Amino acid sequence: MSFETISVVGLGYIGLPTAAMFASRKKRVIGLDVNQHAVDTINRGEIHIVEPELDVLVHAAVTEGFLRATTVAEAADAFLIAVPTPFKKESIEIPEPDLSYIQAAATAIAPVLKKGDLVILESTSPVGATEQLAEWLGELRPDLSFPQMKGCDADVNVAHCPERVLPGHVVRELVENDRVIGGMSSTCSERAIELYKCFVKGECVITNARTAEMAKLTENSCRDVQIAFANELSIICDKLDIDVWELISLANRHPRINILQPGPGVGGHCIAVDPWFIVSQCPSLARLIHTARIVNNEKTNWVIDKIKQVTTECLFNFTNKSVRDISIACLGLAFKANIDDLRESPAMAIAKSVLETHEGPILAVEPNITQLPKDLKGVELVELNEAITRADVIVILVEHVEFKNLVIPNDKYLIDTKGVIASR
């Protein structure tokens, strides 16, 4: 059975590029989102996020009539769910995944499901989430059968296919990267491959839904552990008065060593989140993964303390200034370079802490946004040159391309958490 109409539920950093990619292959795509602003923006042929090449794809898809967005679910042949999976707010020590957005997506599409449809969960999810989605759909549509009931003979097929793309390179990687296809039956997997092969040039590798879910969590947990090593190393080097950037460069000359670069922590809605999905399900077994999360979170707190220490030193040396005269500039707020995504960003956490504790002016430079989020009210968003001129303490938090040739005057106090200056 061919897929002529595809519904993508959730038009964010993964859903919108995926919808645009299907539409670019002349498939009729209906984007579903609860955000009216996002829906209206897309229907104008514009985008509400920053992602290279995506604006051209979306404009063409909308103009040619292959993509439109709505807030109400409509019938389709395949439904791709790409909604957030945040933490439960009451979670403290070990955050637990919140599947309410997935459940809401199931509730939205259930009334329009029909025999022969395919439902794919793309949202990064804890192990068992795809099965839970199928259970919710089964409860909402008892007139249809699902894989947990009839396997390959089910009326509706369900699979998990996690996204595996890098922000800033999504358009290219959606096409080129291999895909892990985890169907709840062999038929589910085969139909999912048929759908993705519409644009995916990478290999589609079949496994079961649980393994597919765990594969994505494993990839990001591995990265988290590696970054934790680099972050811990940076703290040790600071204590021992060693240039960590030079040290890592030297160590990486070994043919079998590839140490990652340290930073102000770990951010984003993947590496900073996914390891907790494993830890929450197996807390007594995931000891290394848990420790890595703690190390990376504590690196953010270490940077905050470093800013306080340097600010005090600055105040001591500028005898003619009070603490209210000391300006601090945070360079970068996104969770990684050259994107506008602030989710789980350690730079954001640091800026918020500075706002709460520092009495003087606070400046922020983030080239990829036009206004600051509400929780940074009191921080001034400025251009890079203005920040360098006005600030007494400059904190580099993200290695945006705009900071590549940055020159810091000798009379400024610099905290370079990304090695932007040191790495030249």
VEXPAMI-813470 format. One record per residue (C-alpha): residue in three letters; residue number from 1; x, y, z. Coordinates in Angstrom, 1 decimal, decimal comma. Layout:
// VEXPAMI-813470
NODE    aa     i       xx       yy       zz
NODE   ALA   NUM        X        Y        Z
...
This chain:
// VEXPAMI-813470
NODE    aa     i       xx       yy       zz
NODE   MET     1      0,0      0,0      0,0
NODE   SER     2      1,5      3,4     -1,0
NODE   PHE     3      1,6      6,4      1,2
NODE   GLU     4      0,0      9,4     -0,6
NODE   THR     5     -0,8     11,5      2,4
NODE   ILE     6      1,5     11,8      5,4
NODE   SER     7      0,7     13,5      8,7
NODE   VAL     8      3,6     14,8     10,8
NODE   VAL     9      2,5     15,5     14,4
NODE   GLY    10      4,8     18,1     16,0
NODE   LEU    11      6,4     20,7     13,8
NODE   GLY    12      9,5     21,5     15,7
NODE   TYR    13     13,2     20,9     15,1
NODE   ILE    14     12,6     17,4     13,8
NODE   GLY    15      9,0     17,3     12,7
NODE   LEU    16      9,1     20,3     10,3
NODE   PRO    17     12,3     19,2      8,4
NODE   THR    18     10,8     15,7      8,1
NODE   ALA    19      7,5     17,1      6,8
NODE   ALA    20      9,4     19,3      4,3
NODE   MET    21     11,5     16,4      3,1
NODE   PHE    22      8,4     14,2      2,4
NODE   ALA    23      6,7     17,2      0,7
NODE   SER    24      9,8     17,7     -1,5
NODE   ARG    25      9,2     14,2     -2,8
NODE   LYS    26      5,7     15,3     -4,0
NODE   LYS    27      3,9     13,6     -1,1
NODE   ARG    28      0,9     15,4      0,4
NODE   VAL    29      1,9     16,3      3,9
NODE   ILE    30     -0,3     17,6      6,7
NODE   GLY    31      1,6     19,1      9,6
NODE   LEU    32     -0,2     19,0     12,9
NODE   ASP    33      0,9     21,2     15,9
NODE   VAL    34     -0,8     22,8     18,9
NODE   ASN    35      1,2     26,1     18,3
NODE   GLN    36     -0,9     28,4     16,2
NODE   HIS    37      2,0     30,7     15,6
NODE   ALA    38      4,0     27,8     14,1
NODE   VAL    39      1,0     26,7     12,0
NODE   ASP    40      0,4     30,2     10,6
NODE   THR    41      4,1     30,8      9,9
NODE   ILE    42      4,5     27,5      8,0
NODE   ASN    43      1,3     28,2      6,0
NODE   ARG    44      2,9     31,5      4,9
NODE   GLY    45      5,8     29,4      3,5
NODE   GLU    46      8,1     30,5      6,3
NODE   ILE    47      9,8     28,8      9,2
NODE   HIS    48      9,8     29,5     13,0
NODE   ILE    49     13,1     27,8     13,8
NODE   VAL    50     16,7     28,2     12,6
NODE   GLU    51     18,0     25,4     10,4
NODE   PRO    52     20,1     25,8      7,3
NODE   GLU    53     18,3     25,1      3,9
NODE   LEU    54     15,0     24,4      5,7
NODE   ASP    55     13,5     27,8      4,7
NODE   VAL    56     13,9     27,0      1,0
NODE   LEU    57     12,4     23,5      1,4
NODE   VAL    58      9,4     24,7      3,3
NODE   HIS    59      8,7     27,7      1,0
NODE   ALA    60      8,8     25,5     -2,1
NODE   ALA    61      6,6     22,8     -0,4
NODE   VAL    62      3,9     25,2      0,7
NODE   THR    63      4,0     27,2     -2,6
NODE   GLU    64      3,6     24,0     -4,6
NODE   GLY    65      0,8     22,8     -2,4
NODE   PHE    66      2,4     19,7     -0,9
NODE   LEU    67      2,7     21,0      2,7
NODE   ARG    68      0,2     22,7      4,9
NODE   ALA    69     -0,1     22,9      8,7
NODE   THR    70     -3,1     22,7     10,9
NODE   THR    71     -4,1     22,4     14,6
NODE   VAL    72     -6,7     19,7     14,0
NODE   ALA    73     -5,8     16,1     13,0
NODE   GLU    74     -6,9     14,9      9,5
NODE   ALA    75     -7,0     11,5      7,9
NODE   ALA    76     -3,7     10,3      6,3
NODE   ASP    77     -2,0      7,1      5,3
NODE   ALA    78      0,9      7,4      7,7
NODE   PHE    79      1,3      9,4     10,9
NODE   LEU    80      4,8     10,4     12,2
NODE   ILE    81      4,9     11,6     15,8
NODE   ALA    82      7,7     14,0     16,6
NODE   VAL    83      6,6     15,6     19,9
NODE   PRO    84      8,7     16,5     23,0
NODE   THR    85      9,5     14,0     25,7
NODE   PRO    86     10,5     16,2     28,7
NODE   PHE    87     10,9     15,3     32,3
NODE   LYS    88      8,1     15,2     34,9
NODE   LYS    89      8,2     18,4     36,9
NODE   GLU    90      8,0     16,5     40,2
NODE   SER    91     11,1     14,5     39,3
NODE   ILE    92     14,2     15,8     41,3
NODE   GLU    93     17,0     13,4     42,0
NODE   ILE    94     16,5     11,1     39,0
NODE   PRO    95     14,3     12,8     36,4
NODE   GLU    96     11,6     10,6     34,9
NODE   PRO    97     10,3     10,9     31,3
NODE   ASP    98      7,0     12,6     30,7
NODE   LEU    99      5,0     10,8     28,0
NODE   SER   100      2,0     13,1     28,1
NODE   TYR   101      2,9     14,7     24,8
NODE   ILE   102      2,9     11,3     23,1
NODE   GLN   103     -0,4     10,4     24,8
NODE   ALA   104     -1,8     13,7     23,6
NODE   ALA   105     -0,7     12,9     20,0
NODE   ALA   106     -2,3      9,5     20,2
NODE   THR   107     -5,6     11,2     21,4
NODE   ALA   108     -5,4     13,6     18,5
NODE   ILE   109     -4,9     11,1     15,7
NODE   ALA   110     -7,0      8,2     17,1
NODE   PRO   111    -10,3      9,6     15,7
NODE   VAL   112     -9,0      9,7     12,1
NODE   LEU   113     -7,2      6,4     12,0
NODE   LYS   114     -8,4      3,8      9,6
NODE   LYS   115     -7,5      0,3      8,5
NODE   GLY   116     -4,1      0,2      6,7
NODE   ASP   117     -2,6      3,2      8,4
NODE   LEU   118      1,0      3,3      9,7
NODE   VAL   119      1,9      5,1     12,9
NODE   ILE   120      5,6      5,8     13,6
NODE   LEU   121      6,9      7,3     16,9
NODE   GLU   122     10,0      9,4     16,1
NODE   SER   123     10,2     11,1     19,5
NODE   THR   124     13,2     10,0     21,5
NODE   SER   125     11,6      7,8     24,1
NODE   PRO   126     12,2      5,5     27,1
NODE   VAL   127     12,1      1,8     26,4
NODE   GLY   128      8,5      0,6     26,1
NODE   ALA   129      7,1      3,9     24,9
NODE   THR   130      6,1      2,6     21,4
NODE   GLU   131      4,2     -0,3     23,0
NODE   GLN   132      2,5      2,2     25,3
NODE   LEU   133      1,5      4,3     22,3
NODE   ALA   134      0,0      1,3     20,7
NODE   GLU   135     -1,9      0,5     23,9
NODE   TRP   136     -3,3      4,0     24,1
NODE   LEU   137     -4,4      3,8     20,4
NODE   GLY   138     -6,0      0,5     21,1
NODE   GLU   139     -8,0      1,9     24,0
NODE   LEU   140     -9,1      4,9     22,0
NODE   ARG   141    -10,1      2,8     18,9
NODE   PRO   142    -11,4     -0,6     20,0
NODE   ASP   143    -12,9     -1,0     16,5
NODE   LEU   144     -9,4     -1,4     15,0
NODE   SER   145     -6,7     -4,0     15,8
NODE   PHE   146     -3,1     -3,1     16,6
NODE   PRO   147      0,2     -5,1     16,6
NODE   GLN   148      0,0     -6,0     20,3
NODE   MET   149     -3,3     -7,8     19,5
NODE   LYS   150     -2,8     -9,3     16,0
NODE   GLY   151      0,9     -8,8     15,1
NODE   CYS   152      1,4     -8,8     11,3
NODE   ASP   153     -2,4     -9,0     10,7
NODE   ALA   154     -3,2     -5,8     12,6
NODE   ASP   155     -5,3     -3,1     11,0
NODE   VAL   156     -2,9     -0,4     12,0
NODE   ASN   157      0,9     -0,8     12,0
NODE   VAL   158      3,1      0,8     14,6
NODE   ALA   159      6,9      1,3     14,7
NODE   HIS   160      9,6      3,4     16,3
NODE   CYS   161     12,2      5,2     14,2
NODE   PRO   162     14,3      7,6     16,2
NODE   GLU   163     15,7     10,7     14,6
NODE   ARG   164     19,5     10,7     14,5
NODE   VAL   165     20,4     14,1     13,1
NODE   LEU   166     22,6     16,9     14,2
NODE   PRO   167     21,1     20,4     14,5
NODE   GLY   168     22,5     22,6     11,8
NODE   HIS   169     22,8     19,7      9,5
NODE   VAL   170     19,3     18,2      9,7
NODE   VAL   171     18,3     18,6      6,0
NODE   ARG   172     21,4     16,7      4,8
NODE   GLU   173     21,5     14,1      7,5
NODE   LEU   174     17,8     13,2      7,2
NODE   VAL   175     18,6     12,0      3,7
NODE   GLU   176     22,1     10,5      4,2
NODE   ASN   177     22,0      8,9      7,7
NODE   ASP   178     21,1      5,3      8,3
NODE   ARG   179     17,8      4,8     10,0
NODE   VAL   180     17,0      2,3     12,7
NODE   ILE   181     13,5      0,8     12,1
NODE   GLY   182     11,9     -0,8     15,1
NODE   GLY   183      8,5     -2,3     14,1
NODE   MET   184      6,2     -4,0     16,5
NODE   SER   185      6,0     -6,8     13,9
NODE   SER   186      7,8     -7,6     10,7
NODE   THR   187      5,0     -6,0      8,7
NODE   CYS   188      5,3     -2,8     10,7
NODE   SER   189      9,0     -2,6      9,9
NODE   GLU   190      8,6     -3,4      6,2
NODE   ARG   191      6,0     -0,7      5,8
NODE   ALA   192      8,1      1,8      7,8
NODE   ILE   193     11,0      1,2      5,4
NODE   GLU   194      8,7      1,7      2,4
NODE   LEU   195      7,7      5,1      3,8
NODE   TYR   196     11,2      6,3      4,7
NODE   LYS   197     12,8      5,1      1,4
NODE   CYS   198     10,8      7,9     -0,2
NODE   PHE   199     13,8     10,2      0,7
NODE   VAL   200     16,3      8,3      2,8
NODE   LYS   201     19,5      7,2      1,0
NODE   GLY   202     21,1      5,7      4,1
NODE   GLU   203     20,4      2,1      5,0
NODE   CYS   204     17,2      1,3      6,9
NODE   VAL   205     18,2     -1,3      9,5
NODE   ILE   206     15,4     -3,4     11,0
NODE   THR   207     15,2     -4,3     14,7
NODE   ASN   208     12,3     -4,5     17,3
NODE   ALA   209     10,8     -1,4     18,8
NODE   ARG   210     12,5     -1,7     22,2
NODE   THR   211     15,9     -2,1     20,7
NODE   ALA   212     15,3      0,9     18,4
NODE   GLU   213     14,3      3,0     21,4
NODE   MET   214     17,4      1,9     23,4
NODE   ALA   215     19,7      2,5     20,4
NODE   LYS   216     19,0      6,2     20,4
NODE   LEU   217     19,4      6,4     24,2
NODE   THR   218     22,7      4,5     23,9
NODE   GLU   219     24,1      6,8     21,3
NODE   ASN   220     23,5      9,9     23,3
NODE   SER   221     24,5      8,3     26,6
NODE   CYS   222     27,8      7,3     25,0
NODE   ARG   223     28,4     10,9     24,0
NODE   ASP   224     27,4     12,2     27,5
NODE   VAL   225     30,0      9,9     29,1
NODE   GLN   226     32,7     11,0     26,7
NODE   ILE   227     31,9     14,7     27,3
NODE   ALA   228     31,9     14,1     31,1
NODE   PHE   229     35,5     12,8     30,8
NODE   ALA   230     36,5     16,0     29,0
NODE   ASN   231     34,6     18,2     31,4
NODE   GLU   232     36,1     16,5     34,5
NODE   LEU   233     39,5     16,8     32,9
NODE   SER   234     39,0     20,6     32,4
NODE   ILE   235     38,2     21,1     36,1
NODE   ILE   236     41,3     19,1     37,1
NODE   CYS   237     43,5     21,1     34,7
NODE   ASP   238     42,2     24,3     36,1
NODE   LYS   239     43,2     23,2     39,6
NODE   LEU   240     46,7     22,1     38,4
NODE   ASP   241     47,2     25,2     36,2
NODE   ILE   242     47,4     23,2     33,0
NODE   ASP   243     45,9     24,4     29,6
NODE   VAL   244     43,3     21,7     29,0
NODE   TRP   245     43,0     22,6     25,3
NODE   GLU   246     46,7     22,0     24,8
NODE   LEU   247     46,6     18,9     26,9
NODE   ILE   248     43,7     17,3     24,8
NODE   SER   249     45,4     18,3     21,6
NODE   LEU   250     48,6     16,5     22,7
NODE   ALA   251     46,7     13,4     24,0
NODE   ASN   252     44,7     13,2     20,7
NODE   ARG   253     48,0     12,7     18,8
NODE   HIS   254     47,9      9,1     20,0
NODE   PRO   255     46,4      7,0     17,2
NODE   ARG   256     43,8      5,4     19,4
NODE   ILE   257     42,8      8,4     21,5
NODE   ASN   258     40,0     10,9     20,6
NODE   ILE   259     39,1     13,0     23,6
NODE   LEU   260     36,2     15,3     23,0
NODE   GLN   261     36,2     19,0     23,9
NODE   PRO   262     35,0     20,3     27,3
NODE   GLY   263     32,4     23,0     27,6
NODE   PRO   264     30,1     24,6     30,2
NODE   GLY   265     28,1     21,5     30,6
NODE   VAL   266     25,9     19,5     28,2
NODE   GLY   267     22,7     20,8     26,6
NODE   GLY   268     20,0     20,1     24,1
NODE   HIS   269     17,0     17,9     24,1
NODE   CYS   270     19,1     14,8     23,4
NODE   ILE   271     22,4     14,3     25,2
NODE   ALA   272     21,3     16,1     28,3
NODE   VAL   273     18,0     14,2     28,5
NODE   ASP   274     18,2     10,8     27,0
NODE   PRO   275     20,7      9,2     29,6
NODE   TRP   276     18,1      9,9     32,3
NODE   PHE   277     15,6      7,7     30,4
NODE   ILE   278     18,0      4,8     31,0
NODE   VAL   279     18,9      5,8     34,6
NODE   SER   280     15,2      6,2     35,6
NODE   GLN   281     14,4      2,6     34,4
NODE   CYS   282     17,5      0,9     35,8
NODE   PRO   283     18,9      3,2     38,5
NODE   SER   284     21,0      0,5     40,3
NODE   LEU   285     22,6     -0,7     37,0
NODE   ALA   286     23,3      2,6     35,1
NODE   ARG   287     26,0      3,7     37,4
NODE   LEU   288     28,5      5,1     34,9
NODE   ILE   289     25,7      6,8     32,9
NODE   HIS   290     24,3      8,3     36,1
NODE   THR   291     27,7      9,6     37,1
NODE   ALA   292     28,3     11,2     33,7
NODE   ARG   293     25,1     13,1     34,1
NODE   ILE   294     26,2     14,4     37,5
NODE   VAL   295     29,6     15,4     36,2
NODE   ASN   296     28,2     17,3     33,3
NODE   ASN   297     25,6     19,1     35,4
NODE   GLU   298     28,2     20,0     38,0
NODE   LYS   299     30,4     21,5     35,3
NODE   THR   300     27,7     24,1     34,7
NODE   ASN   301     27,8     24,9     38,5
NODE   TRP   302     31,5     25,1     38,3
NODE   VAL   303     31,4     27,7     35,6
NODE   ILE   304     28,9     29,7     37,6
NODE   ASP   305     31,3     29,7     40,6
NODE   LYS   306     34,1     30,7     38,3
NODE   ILE   307     32,2     33,7     37,1
NODE   LYS   308     31,6     34,8     40,7
NODE   GLN   309     35,3     34,3     41,5
NODE   VAL   310     36,5     36,3     38,5
NODE   THR   311     33,9     39,0     39,2
NODE   THR   312     35,2     39,4     42,7
NODE   GLU   313     38,8     39,6     41,3
NODE   CYS   314     37,6     42,2     38,8
NODE   LEU   315     36,0     44,3     41,6
NODE   PHE   316     39,1     44,1     43,7
NODE   ASN   317     41,3     45,4     40,9
NODE   PHE   318     38,9     48,1     39,8
NODE   THR   319     39,0     50,1     43,1
NODE   ASN   320     36,9     52,9     41,6
NODE   LYS   321     34,0     50,6     40,8
NODE   SER   322     31,2     49,0     42,9
NODE   VAL   323     29,7     45,6     42,1
NODE   ARG   324     26,8     47,4     40,4
NODE   ASP   325     29,3     48,9     37,9
NODE   ILE   326     30,8     45,6     36,8
NODE   SER   327     29,3     44,4     33,5
NODE   ILE   328     29,2     40,7     32,6
NODE   ALA   329     28,7     39,6     29,0
NODE   CYS   330     27,5     36,0     28,2
NODE   LEU   331     28,5     35,1     24,6
NODE   GLY   332     26,1     32,5     23,3
NODE   LEU   333     22,9     31,1     24,8
NODE   ALA   334     22,1     28,2     22,5
NODE   PHE   335     23,0     24,6     23,6
NODE   LYS   336     25,4     24,3     20,7
NODE   ALA   337     27,1     26,3     18,0
NODE   ASN   338     25,2     28,0     15,1
NODE   ILE   339     21,6     27,2     16,1
NODE   ASP   340     18,8     29,0     17,9
NODE   ASP   341     17,8     26,1     20,2
NODE   LEU   342     17,9     27,0     23,9
NODE   ARG   343     16,5     23,8     25,2
NODE   GLU   344     18,4     22,3     28,2
NODE   SER   345     21,2     24,8     27,4
NODE   PRO   346     23,9     25,1     30,0
NODE   ALA   347     24,6     28,6     28,7
NODE   MET   348     21,0     29,6     29,5
NODE   ALA   349     21,3     28,1     33,0
NODE   ILE   350     24,5     30,1     33,6
NODE   ALA   351     23,0     33,3     32,3
NODE   LYS   352     20,0     32,8     34,6
NODE   SER   353     22,3     32,3     37,6
NODE   VAL   354     24,2     35,4     36,8
NODE   LEU   355     21,0     37,4     36,5
NODE   GLU   356     19,9     36,1     39,9
NODE   THR   357     23,2     36,8     41,7
NODE   HIS   358     24,9     39,7     40,0
NODE   GLU   359     23,8     43,3     40,7
NODE   GLY   360     25,5     44,9     37,8
NODE   PRO   361     24,6     45,1     34,0
NODE   ILE   362     24,3     41,7     32,2
NODE   LEU   363     24,7     41,5     28,5
NODE   ALA   364     24,0     38,6     26,2
NODE   VAL   365     25,1     37,9     22,6
NODE   GLU   366     23,1     35,3     20,7
NODE   PRO   367     23,3     35,8     17,0
NODE   ASN   368     20,6     33,3     16,2
NODE   ILE   369     17,7     34,9     18,1
NODE   THR   370     16,0     38,3     18,0
NODE   GLN   371     14,7     38,4     21,5
NODE   LEU   372     15,5     36,9     24,9
NODE   PRO   373     13,2     34,4     26,6
NODE   LYS   374     11,0     35,8     29,5
NODE   ASP   375     13,2     34,2     32,2
NODE   LEU   376     16,1     36,4     31,1
NODE   LYS   377     14,1     39,6     31,7
NODE   GLY   378     16,7     42,1     32,9
NODE   VAL   379     19,4     40,8     30,6
NODE   GLU   380     20,2     43,0     27,6
NODE   LEU   381     20,6     41,3     24,2
NODE   VAL   382     23,3     43,2     22,3
NODE   GLU   383     25,6     42,8     19,3
NODE   LEU   384     29,0     41,3     19,8
NODE   ASN   385     31,1     44,4     19,4
NODE   GLU   386     29,0     46,3     21,9
NODE   ALA   387     29,3     43,4     24,4
NODE   ILE   388     33,1     43,4     24,0
NODE   THR   389     33,3     47,2     24,5
NODE   ARG   390     31,0     47,5     27,5
NODE   ALA   391     31,7     44,3     29,5
NODE   ASP   392     34,3     44,0     32,2
NODE   VAL   393     33,9     40,2     32,4
NODE   ILE   394     33,4     38,2     29,2
NODE   VAL   395     32,2     34,6     29,3
NODE   ILE   396     32,3     32,5     26,1
NODE   LEU   397     29,7     29,8     26,4
NODE   VAL   398     29,1     28,7     22,8
NODE   GLU   399     31,5     28,6     19,9
NODE   HIS   400     29,3     30,3     17,3
NODE   VAL   401     30,9     31,1     14,0
NODE   GLU   402     30,5     34,8     14,8
NODE   PHE   403     33,0     34,4     17,7
NODE   LYS   404     35,7     32,7     15,6
NODE   ASN   405     38,0     35,6     15,2
NODE   LEU   406     37,1     37,2     18,5
NODE   VAL   407     39,7     39,6     19,9
NODE   ILE   408     39,5     40,3     23,6
NODE   PRO   409     41,2     43,5     24,9
NODE   ASN   410     43,8     42,9     27,6
NODE   ASP   411     41,9     44,9     30,1
NODE   LYS   412     38,9     42,5     30,0
NODE   TYR   413     38,5     39,4     32,3
NODE   LEU   414     37,9     36,4     30,1
NODE   ILE   415     36,3     33,0     30,9
NODE   ASP   416     36,5     30,8     27,8
NODE   THR   417     34,5     27,6     28,5
NODE   LYS   418     34,8     26,5     24,8
NODE   GLY   419     38,4     27,1     24,0
NODE   VAL   420     37,5     29,6     21,3
NODE   ILE   421     40,5     31,8     22,1
NODE   ALA   422     42,8     29,0     23,4
NODE   SER   423     42,3     26,8     20,3
NODE   ARG   424     43,8     29,2     17,8
